[in-house]
C-alpha cells in the first residue's frame, strides 16, 4: 500500500475525546495547542510561575489553517466563558497582544467530575 501525503506525515493535533465532549471539539484542540507551547516553555512566565502564550488571531490561524478568524475568536471566547482558558492583554497602548494560559484548576475539576461520573456509571451497570 502506497503512503499518502494526507496521513500523518507531520505533527498531528491530538485531543482526548472526553475533553472534547466536555468543552467542545474546537476548544479541546485549541487548549491542547496552548498546552503544547506551555510544555515547551514558550511565551512568558508571570510572577506566579504561570506560562503565558501570546499570539494574535492571525498567528493562531497559521497554526489552525482550517479555521477562520471568526471561528478562532468564538473558540477563545467559549473557553474564557468556561473558565478553562485565561487571557490577558500585554504590551503598551500601541502594541497590544493577547496572552493565554490554561486554568489547570478548572481542568482538574472537569477531570475529577468525569472520573466520578465514570465510576458511578460502572457501579450502576
C-alpha positions as CSV (number, residue, x, y, z in Angstrom):
1,X,0.0,0.0,0.0
2,X,1.4,3.4,-1.0
3,X,1.8,6.2,1.5
4,X,-0.2,9.3,1.0
5,X,0.6,12.9,1.9
6,X,-2.7,13.2,3.9
7,X,-1.9,10.6,6.5
8,X,0.2,11.8,9.5
9,X,3.4,12.9,7.9
10,X,3.6,16.0,10.2
11,X,3.0,16.5,13.9
12,X,-0.7,15.7,14.4
13,X,-3.1,17.6,16.6
14,X,-4.3,15.2,19.3
15,X,-7.1,15.6,21.7
16,X,-8.8,13.4,24.3
17,X,-12.4,12.7,23.3
18,X,-13.6,13.1,26.9
19,X,-12.3,16.6,27.0
20,X,-13.9,17.4,23.6
21,X,-17.3,16.2,24.9
22,X,-17.0,18.4,28.0
23,X,-15.7,21.7,26.5
24,X,-16.2,21.3,22.7
25,X,-14.0,19.9,19.9
26,X,-12.6,23.2,18.7
27,X,-11.9,24.2,22.3
28,X,-10.2,21.0,23.2
29,X,-8.0,21.2,20.1
30,X,-7.1,24.9,20.8
31,X,-6.4,24.1,24.5
32,X,-4.2,21.2,23.6
33,X,-2.2,23.5,21.4
34,X,-1.7,26.0,24.2
35,X,-0.6,23.1,26.4
36,X,1.9,22.1,23.7
37,X,3.5,25.6,23.7
38,X,3.4,25.8,27.5
39,X,5.1,22.4,27.9
40,X,7.9,23.6,25.6
41,X,8.4,26.7,27.8
42,X,7.4,29.1,25.0
43,X,6.0,32.5,25.9
44,X,6.5,34.4,29.1
45,X,6.3,33.4,32.7
46,X,4.4,35.6,35.3
47,X,5.3,36.2,38.9
48,X,3.2,33.2,39.9
49,X,5.1,30.8,37.6
50,X,2.3,30.5,35.1
51,X,3.5,30.4,31.5
52,X,1.5,32.6,29.0
53,X,1.5,32.1,25.3
54,X,0.9,35.2,23.2
55,X,-0.4,35.2,19.6
56,X,-2.6,37.4,17.5
57,X,-5.7,35.7,16.0
58,X,-3.8,35.7,12.6
59,X,-0.9,33.9,14.2
60,X,-3.3,31.3,15.7
61,X,-4.8,30.9,12.3
62,X,-1.3,29.9,10.9
63,X,-1.4,27.1,13.4
64,X,-5.0,26.2,12.6
65,X,-5.3,27.0,8.9
66,X,-8.6,25.0,8.7
67,X,-10.4,27.6,10.9
68,X,-11.5,31.1,10.0
69,X,-10.5,34.1,12.2
70,X,-14.1,34.2,13.5
71,X,-14.0,30.6,14.5
72,X,-10.8,31.2,16.4
73,X,-12.4,34.2,18.2
74,X,-15.5,32.2,19.0
75,X,-13.4,29.3,20.3
76,X,-11.3,31.6,22.6
77,X,-14.4,33.3,23.9
78,X,-16.1,29.9,24.6
79,X,-13.0,28.8,26.6
80,X,-12.9,32.0,28.5
81,X,-16.6,31.7,29.4
82,X,-16.0,28.1,30.5
83,X,-13.0,29.3,32.6
84,X,-10.6,26.8,31.1
85,X,-8.5,29.5,29.4
86,X,-7.3,32.7,31.0
87,X,-6.4,35.7,28.8
88,X,-4.7,39.0,29.4
89,X,-3.7,41.9,27.2
90,X,0.1,42.6,27.2
91,X,2.0,45.4,25.7
92,X,1.6,49.1,25.6
93,X,-1.0,51.4,24.1
94,X,0.5,51.0,20.7
95,X,1.3,47.3,20.6
96,X,-1.3,45.2,22.4
97,X,-1.3,41.4,22.1
98,X,-3.4,38.9,23.9
99,X,-1.7,36.2,26.0
100,X,-3.3,33.0,27.1
101,X,-2.7,30.4,29.8
102,X,-4.6,27.3,30.9
103,X,-6.7,27.3,34.1
104,X,-5.3,24.0,35.4
105,X,-7.6,24.1,38.5
106,X,-10.7,24.2,36.2
107,X,-9.3,21.4,34.1
108,X,-8.7,19.3,37.2
109,X,-12.3,20.0,38.3
110,X,-13.6,18.7,35.0
111,X,-11.3,15.7,35.2
112,X,-12.5,14.8,38.7
113,X,-16.1,15.2,37.6
114,X,-15.6,12.9,34.6
115,X,-13.8,10.3,36.8
116,X,-16.7,10.4,39.3
117,X,-19.3,10.0,36.6
118,X,-17.5,7.1,35.1
119,X,-17.1,5.4,38.4
120,X,-20.8,5.9,39.2
121,X,-21.8,4.6,35.8
122,X,-19.6,1.4,36.2
123,X,-21.2,0.7,39.6
124,X,-24.7,1.2,38.3
125,X,-24.2,-1.2,35.3
